[in-house]
Amino acid sequence: SQDLLKVLLPASWKDVSDHLLKVGIVSTIESFLSCPFHSQSFKGGYNDSYSTRNAIKSFLSAMACLEPLPMIDVDLLNTLAQNYNCWYEVLFILENQYSVLSASNLSESGNKHCEKILLAMRHCYRGLGETNIWTSLALKS
């Protein structure tokens, strides 16, 4: 199930060549991720046992395989990390966004967005208890 999503989602994303269509897909993904009805666990697994699965974590993990990785709203990612315990998946996406944007010549609003991403990364590292990384990022901003 998770492995299949990690194959199908990137393959589907790669087949979309129209930039405007990708923008629409990202908007739909953000709407899906921001819905309040996501259940963090559900019945599943082998032998009808109850196993804790996190649909948001699984989806973000599959999203991390997309090339190029879409720009997802930073505030939404922060909320997902905190509410669905998907700190590492969100960090991967944020770090990717930061590296892509910081390597570009940005306008003032682009630089502010990079700062917002950096603050979100700091929030994630703090949530993970990584105080050394959090402190070094605090010095950078």
N, C-alpha and C positions, 0 to 999 in steps of 0.2 A: 504494500500500500504506500508507505513512505518512499520506498525505493522507486516505485513506479511514478510517483509524483515528481521525484527528482529527475526522472528521465523525460517525462511527457511535457512538463512545464517549460523547461529550457528548449526542447525541440519545437514546441509551439511558438515560443517567443522568437526563436531564430527564424522561423518561417515568415514572420510578419516583417515586411520590408517598408511599409508605409509609416512614416514618422508620426503623422496625425493619428493613425490607428493605435500606435503604441501609446501615445499620450492618453487616448481614450481608455485603453486597457489599464494603464496605471491609475487613472482616476477611478475606474471600477474596482480595482484591487484595493485602493485606499478606502473606498466606501465599504467594501466587504470587511476589511480589517477593523474598521471603526464601529461596526455594528455591535450593540451591547449584548446580543444573545448567544455569543460563543460559549460553549461549555468547555471547561478545562479537562474534563475526563469523561470517558464513555466506556461502555462495555466493549471489550474487544480482545484480541489475542487468541492464543491457542487454547483448546479445551474449554471454551466458554468461561475462562477465568476473567476476573475483573482486573484490568490493568489501567494504570493512569496514563492517558495520552493527552497531549496538548495540541489541538488542531492549529492554533496560531503558530506555535513553535515549529510544527511540521511544515506549515506553509512557508514561513520565513526561511526555514532551512532549504526548502526547494527553491525559493526565490533567490537565495544566495548563489545558485548555480546559473542564473541568467547572465548572458553576455550580450550587450553591455547591461550592467546592473541598472535598473531604473531608479530614478530619484524619487524616493518615497518621503512624504512629509515627516520632518524631524520630530515634531511634537507627537505625532501619531506613533512613531517608532519608540519614543521614550515611554509613552503610556503603555504600549504593548509589552515592552521589556519589564516594566514594573508589575503590570496586572497579570501577565501570563508567564512570568519567569523565563523569558527568552532573551536573557542578557547577552549571551554570546552571539546569537543570531543577529540581534540588533546591532551589536558592536561591529560585526563583520560588515554589515550594510553601511553603517555610519563611517567606518574607517575607509571604505571604498569611496563613498561620496566625498569625504574630505580629501582623499588623495587625488581624486579626479579634479575637484574644484580648486584646490590649493595650487595645483600645477598650472592652472590657467591664468591668463591676464583677466582679472575680474574688475567689474565696476564696483562702486561703493556698496551697492546692495548685494552684490556677489560676495564681497568680503564680509559683510554682516552675516550672510548665510553661512559662510565658513566658520565664523565665530559661534554661530548657533549650533552647528554640527559639533564643534569642539566642546561646547558646554554639554551637549547631549552625551558625548562620549565620556566626559568627566562624570556625569550622573550615573552612567552604566558602570564605570569602574568603581565608583563609590558604592553602588548597590552590590557589587561583587566583593567588596572589602579590599580592593586593590588600592590601598592608600598611597603607595609609592608612585604608581602610574597616575593616579588622580592628582597628586601633588605636582608631578612634572608637567602634566597638561595644564594645571592651574598657572604655572609659571609661564607657559607658552602663550596663554591668552591675556 
